């Protein structure tokens, strides 16, 4: 009798533990995908927020070709990678840098032969369109003076790819220490851009593709490309999701039709 009770208690504890894990993931997970994302022909793509418009258009073209429409969840590559690590049911992952794809690869959470680096980008400094900055970006350029009491918006340099690229550029140009205390650390590149659009930051560091999507900011200048690591977007199928549907959409993203779309939005196509 004691063994039976012990077994029931153990089962209950096991069930409650998994309910807790699932609840925690649901709180953290983006809500932008549909409830039917686990269907066998459904492709759920976790992708960097800078790809929102371009990848959505690619997905629409894929659906028009007679395929099931992919479902997307956009966010910071760091947050998405951690959600996949915690069991999020993503089919494909598209990162804004190689590091977060390496993170999942090291944990054997992607299909190795499906990995492909296929896009590039550049880094720019932006300011509110009604409060432009007039400075030339270069070594020891007077960014702190131009900001005055204002803030510099950028992705969190500790985790968000655009923030890491931005910090590297500012360090290599010798101005990071001058502005570090005035940095707004945003959760992703779109959040960094929004601070500038709303005038809550005097300037921001974003991808050129994001700056081109809004008329609320002006591009102050582009950072010298040798001042930061090469911006590279890899994609891969998530482990245990290597289905024909996953392979089909992966191949479509790498195909000529998708390349035209990505180029239209300003990405460099590899």
C-alpha positions as CSV (number, residue, x, y, z in Angstrom):
1,X,0.0,0.0,0.0
2,X,2.8,2.4,0.8
3,X,4.5,1.6,-2.5
4,X,1.2,2.4,-4.4
5,X,0.9,5.7,-2.5
6,X,4.5,6.5,-3.1
7,X,4.1,5.8,-6.9
8,X,1.0,8.1,-7.1
9,X,2.8,10.8,-5.3
10,X,5.8,10.5,-7.5
11,X,3.6,10.7,-10.6
12,X,1.9,13.7,-9.3
13,X,5.2,15.4,-8.6
14,X,6.5,14.5,-12.1
15,X,3.3,15.9,-13.7
16,X,3.4,19.1,-11.6
17,X,7.0,19.6,-12.5
18,X,6.3,19.5,-16.2
19,X,3.3,21.7,-15.8
20,X,5.5,24.3,-14.1
21,X,8.1,24.0,-16.9
22,X,5.4,24.5,-19.6
23,X,3.9,27.4,-17.8
24,X,7.2,29.1,-17.4
25,X,8.0,28.7,-21.1
26,X,4.5,30.0,-22.1
27,X,5.2,33.2,-20.1
28,X,8.5,33.7,-21.8
29,X,7.6,32.7,-25.3
30,X,6.4,35.2,-27.9
31,X,2.7,35.0,-28.7
32,X,3.0,35.6,-32.4
33,X,2.5,32.1,-33.6
34,X,-0.7,30.1,-34.0
35,X,-2.0,27.3,-31.9
36,X,-1.7,24.8,-34.7
37,X,2.1,25.3,-34.9
38,X,2.7,21.6,-34.0
39,X,1.0,20.3,-37.0
40,X,3.2,18.0,-39.1
41,X,3.2,20.3,-42.1
42,X,3.4,23.5,-40.1
43,X,6.7,25.4,-40.0
44,X,7.4,27.6,-36.9
45,X,10.3,30.0,-37.5
46,X,12.1,31.8,-34.7
47,X,13.9,34.7,-36.3
48,X,15.8,37.9,-35.5
49,X,13.5,40.9,-35.2
50,X,15.4,42.7,-38.0
51,X,14.0,40.2,-40.4
52,X,10.4,40.8,-39.6
53,X,9.2,42.5,-42.9
54,X,11.5,40.6,-45.3
55,X,10.9,37.2,-43.9
56,X,7.1,37.7,-43.5
57,X,7.1,38.6,-47.2
58,X,9.1,35.5,-48.0
59,X,6.6,33.4,-46.0
60,X,3.7,34.9,-47.9
61,X,5.3,34.0,-51.3
62,X,5.9,30.5,-50.0
63,X,2.2,30.1,-49.1
64,X,1.1,31.5,-52.5
65,X,3.1,28.8,-54.1
66,X,0.7,26.3,-52.6
67,X,2.5,25.5,-49.3
68,X,1.3,25.8,-45.7
69,X,2.0,29.3,-44.5
70,X,4.9,29.5,-42.1
71,X,4.4,30.9,-38.7
72,X,6.9,33.4,-37.3
73,X,8.1,34.5,-33.9
74,X,10.4,37.5,-34.1
75,X,12.7,38.7,-31.3
76,X,16.2,39.1,-30.1
77,X,18.4,36.1,-31.2
78,X,19.5,35.7,-27.6
79,X,16.0,35.3,-26.3
80,X,14.9,33.0,-29.0
81,X,17.9,30.8,-28.7
82,X,17.2,30.4,-24.9
83,X,13.6,29.6,-25.6
84,X,14.6,26.9,-28.0
85,X,17.0,25.6,-25.3
86,X,14.1,25.5,-22.9
87,X,12.0,23.4,-25.2
88,X,10.1,25.9,-27.4
89,X,8.7,24.0,-30.5
90,X,10.6,26.0,-33.1
91,X,11.1,24.3,-36.5
92,X,13.8,26.7,-37.8
93,X,16.0,29.3,-36.2
94,X,17.4,32.4,-38.0
95,X,19.9,34.3,-35.9
96,X,21.4,37.8,-36.4
97,X,24.8,36.5,-35.5
98,X,26.8,33.3,-35.5
99,X,27.3,33.2,-31.7
100,X,23.8,32.3,-30.8
101,X,23.7,29.7,-33.5
102,X,26.9,28.3,-32.1
103,X,25.3,28.3,-28.7
104,X,22.5,26.0,-29.9
105,X,25.0,23.9,-31.9
106,X,27.2,23.3,-28.9
107,X,24.1,21.9,-27.1
108,X,23.2,19.8,-30.1
109,X,20.0,21.6,-30.6
110,X,20.3,22.2,-34.4
111,X,20.7,19.9,-37.3
112,X,24.3,20.5,-38.3
113,X,24.0,20.0,-42.1
114,X,21.1,22.4,-42.3
115,X,23.1,25.4,-41.0
116,X,23.8,28.1,-43.6
117,X,25.0,31.7,-43.3
118,X,23.0,33.5,-46.0
119,X,22.5,37.2,-45.2
120,X,24.6,40.2,-44.1
121,X,23.9,43.7,-42.9
122,X,25.6,47.0,-41.9
123,X,25.5,49.2,-38.9
124,X,24.4,52.8,-38.8
125,X,23.9,55.7,-36.3
126,X,20.4,57.2,-36.4
127,X,18.8,60.2,-34.7
128,X,15.2,61.6,-34.6
129,X,14.3,63.2,-37.9
130,X,13.5,66.5,-36.2
131,X,16.6,66.5,-34.1
132,X,19.4,65.3,-36.4
133,X,23.0,65.1,-35.3
134,X,25.8,66.5,-37.6
135,X,28.9,64.5,-36.9
136,X,31.2,62.4,-39.0
137,X,31.7,58.9,-37.7
138,X,35.4,58.0,-37.3
139,X,38.1,57.4,-34.7
140,X,37.5,59.4,-31.5
141,X,34.5,61.2,-33.1
142,X,32.6,63.5,-30.6
143,X,29.6,61.3,-30.0
144,X,29.3,62.1,-26.3
145,X,29.4,65.8,-27.0
146,X,26.8,65.4,-29.7
147,X,24.5,63.5,-27.3
148,X,24.8,66.1,-24.6
149,X,22.4,65.0,-21.9
150,X,20.6,62.7,-24.3
151,X,20.7,58.9,-24.4
152,X,22.2,56.5,-26.9
153,X,19.9,53.6,-27.7
154,X,21.3,50.2,-28.8
155,X,20.7,46.5,-28.2
156,X,22.0,45.2,-24.9
157,X,25.7,44.7,-25.6
158,X,25.8,41.7,-23.3
159,X,23.5,39.6,-25.4
160,X,21.7,41.2,-28.3
161,X,23.6,40.9,-31.6
162,X,23.1,44.5,-32.8
163,X,24.3,45.7,-29.3
164,X,27.4,43.6,-29.5
165,X,28.2,44.8,-32.9
166,X,27.6,48.4,-31.8
167,X,29.7,48.1,-28.7
168,X,32.6,46.7,-30.8
169,X,32.4,49.6,-33.2
170,X,32.4,52.2,-30.4
171,X,35.3,50.4,-28.7
172,X,37.3,50.2,-31.9
173,X,36.6,53.9,-32.6
174,X,37.7,54.8,-29.1
175,X,34.4,56.3,-27.8
176,X,32.7,53.5,-25.9
177,X,33.9,54.7,-22.4
178,X,32.6,58.2,-23.2
179,X,29.1,57.1,-23.8
180,X,28.7,53.9,-21.9
181,X,26.9,55.5,-19.0
182,X,24.3,57.0,-21.2
183,X,23.4,53.9,-23.1
184,X,19.8,52.6,-23.2
185,X,20.1,48.8,-23.4
186,X,17.2,47.6,-25.5
187,X,15.8,44.1,-25.8
188,X,16.2,44.0,-29.6
189,X,17.0,46.2,-32.5
190,X,13.4,47.2,-33.1
191,X,13.1,48.4,-29.5
192,X,16.4,50.4,-29.9
193,X,14.9,52.0,-33.0
194,X,11.7,52.8,-31.2
195,X,13.5,54.8,-28.5
196,X,14.9,57.1,-31.2
197,X,11.6,57.3,-33.1
198,X,9.8,58.5,-30.0
199,X,12.6,61.0,-29.2
200,X,13.5,59.2,-26.0
201,X,17.0,58.8,-27.2
202,X,19.1,61.4,-28.9
203,X,20.7,58.7,-31.2
204,X,20.7,55.0,-31.7
205,X,22.8,52.2,-33.3
206,X,20.7,49.9,-35.5
207,X,21.1,47.9,-38.7
208,X,20.8,49.8,-42.0
209,X,17.8,47.7,-42.9
210,X,15.9,48.8,-39.9
211,X,16.7,52.4,-40.4
212,X,15.3,52.2,-43.9
213,X,11.9,51.1,-42.7
214,X,10.9,54.4,-40.9
215,X,10.7,58.1,-41.8
216,X,10.9,59.0,-38.1
217,X,14.7,58.8,-38.0
218,X,17.5,60.1,-40.1
219,X,20.8,58.3,-40.7
220,X,23.7,60.2,-39.2
221,X,26.2,57.9,-40.8
222,X,27.4,54.4,-41.3
223,X,30.0,52.8,-39.1
224,X,33.2,51.8,-40.9
225,X,32.7,48.1,-41.6
226,X,36.2,47.2,-40.2
227,X,35.2,48.6,-36.8
228,X,32.8,45.7,-36.0
229,X,32.7,42.0,-36.7
230,X,31.0,40.9,-40.0
231,X,27.3,40.8,-39.5
232,X,26.2,37.4,-40.5
233,X,22.7,35.7,-40.4
234,X,22.8,31.9,-40.2
235,X,19.7,29.7,-40.4
236,X,19.3,26.1,-39.2
237,X,16.6,23.5,-38.6
238,X,16.1,22.8,-34.9
239,X,17.0,19.4,-33.6
240,X,14.1,16.8,-33.7
241,X,12.2,19.0,-36.3
242,X,14.0,17.9,-39.4
243,X,10.8,17.2,-41.5
244,X,10.2,17.5,-45.2
245,X,8.2,20.7,-44.5
246,X,11.2,22.2,-42.6
247,X,13.6,21.3,-45.4
248,X,11.3,22.7,-48.0
249,X,11.0,26.1,-46.3
250,X,14.7,26.2,-45.5
251,X,15.5,25.7,-49.2
252,X,12.9,28.3,-50.2
253,X,14.6,30.9,-47.9
254,X,17.9,30.2,-49.7
255,X,16.3,30.3,-53.2
256,X,16.3,33.0,-55.8
257,X,12.9,34.3,-55.1
258,X,13.7,34.9,-51.4
259,X,17.1,36.4,-52.3
260,X,15.3,39.1,-54.4
261,X,13.1,39.9,-51.4
262,X,15.9,40.1,-48.9
263,X,17.9,42.3,-51.3
264,X,14.9,44.6,-51.7
265,X,14.9,45.2,-48.0
266,X,18.6,46.0,-48.0
267,X,20.2,42.8,-46.8
268,X,23.4,41.5,-48.3
269,X,22.7,38.1,-49.9
270,X,25.4,35.5,-49.7
